[in-house]
Every structure is written in C-alpha cells, then in structure tokens.
Amino acid sequence: MASFRIGEAAGMLGVSADTVRRLADSGQLGPVLSAGGQRQIDAAGLARYMAARPAAEAVQPIVGQSARNRFPGIVTRVVKDRVAAVVELQAGPHRVVSLMTREAADELGLAPGVRAVAAVKSTNVVIELPG
C-alpha cells in the first residue's frame, strides 16, 4: 500500500504537518503505520481527500514565471480506454487534467495516490514522476 510521510502530505495539501495530523486523528485522512512504526498517510485516501476539496480562491497571478510551469501533486483519477487515458492530478488547490496515450499512463504506473508532477507548456500537460 502506497503512503506518504506526514510532511510530504502536508506539502501536497499546502498545510502544516500538525494540520495533517489533526486530519488523520479526525478520520478525514487514513493514517497507516510504516514498517518502522511511523504514522504515515495512505496515498489513495489522500487522493480522495484532495479530489473532494473545494478549489481555493484565485490567487493573484505571478508575473515572472518560466516557460515551463510545474505542479507537483497527487493523481486523483485515471480513466483509460483502448487507446487514450485521462489523468487528473490535484496540485494544491489546482486540478490538472492530462490526456495521454494509455501506453504512457501504463508505463508511468499512474493510479490514484501516485505522486506526480504536471509540467504545463502552452496547451500541453505532461505528467512526470519526481525523483
């Protein structure tokens, strides 16, 4: 079962580690124990929680950006047919959707709970895996 450390989940949610602990304690996020006994957050549960969150209010646009914009987040949904795949990624308050070949989604192992980065350039969204 895939999981994230408390700090990783906090970074993806844009909140503090204490907030993630409170969400886990209240049952809103599914905590799991690592092999070493550390409390972590279930990746699939985090994906469901992020997909259900309302979008944050629009923030003032940043004037100085690079040509490539990267949105680290977590895959919340993957729909595949014989040829294509639609991949939804929640990156903080942003929901990013990418249309790619099924083969590419399969090769990347994209599924709800997988940590990924949406790289946006012009009208194309490319999903990358960190590290």
N, C-alpha and C positions, 0 to 999 in steps of 0.2 A: 504494500500500500504506500503510495507516494505521500510525503508530508513535507512541511516547511518548518524551519525554526521560527520561534515567536518573532524575532527581529525581522526575518525575511517577510513573514506575513504582514507585519506592521508596515514595512516599506511598500509593499504592493497595495495596501489599503490606504496609505498616506496618513497613518495614525501612529500613536506611540505603542511601544511594546506593552505598557500597562493596559492600554485600551484593548489590545488583542487578548490579554489575559482575562480581562473582565468579560469580553465577548465569549471566551471559552468557558469561563465559570458560569455564565448565564445560559449556556447551551446554544448560543447563536452560532458558534463555530465549534466543530468537533475536535476536541483535543485527543491526541494519541500519544503513547509513550514510545520513545526511541529504544533501540536495543540497549542503550546505556541508561535508560530510565528517565531521560529528559522529556518534558512535556513539549509536544510539537502540535502543529495544526494539520489536519487531514486536507490534502490538496483538493480532492473532489468537493469536499464540504466548503472549502474556501472559494472555489469556483462558483458554487451555487449561491453562496452569500454575496459575492461580488456582482453576480448577474442580477440578483434581486434588488440591489441597492439602487435608489433613485440617483440619477445623474446630478452631480454638483452644479451649482450655479456657474454660469460662464465667468471665466477669469479674464482679466484684461490681457489682450494678446501681447506676446513678446515680440518686440520689434527686430532684435538681432538673432536670427536663427540660422543654422546651417542649412544647406540644400537638403540634407537627409535628416529627417526627424525620427527619433527612435522612441518607442513607447513600451517600456518593459511592463509586463503584466502576466496574466494567467489565462489560459484557454478556458472558456466557459461553455463552449458548444462546438461540435463538429458534425456537419451533415454531409454525407457522401453519397454519390450515385455511382454509376459505372465509370464515368469519365472525370467528373469535377467534384470539388469539395468546397464547402463554405465553412470558414473557420471564424468564430467570434472570440475576441480577446478582450478582457477587461483590464485596462491600464489606468489605475486610479479611478478618476471619475469618467474616463473616456472608454467608450465601447468601440472597438475597431473590428471591422469585418473584412475578411480577405477571401477572394475567390481564387482557387488554385486547382491544379490537377489532383485527382485522387492519389495518383502515384506519389506526388510530392508530399501530401499530407501523411500518407502511409510511411514513406521513408523517414519523415521527421518524427513519427510516432505521436502525432498530435491527437490529444484527447482531453476532455475536461480535467483540469487540475495540473496540466503541464505548464511549467513556467516557460515563457517565450517573449520575444521582442518583436513588435511590429515596426518595421522600417518603412516610412512613408516618403515617397518621392513622386511628385506630381500626382497622377491619379492612380498609381500602382501601390499596393500594400504588399510587402514581402514579410513573411513570418520567419524569424530566426530564433535559434536556440542559444542561450547565453553559455559562455564558458567552455 
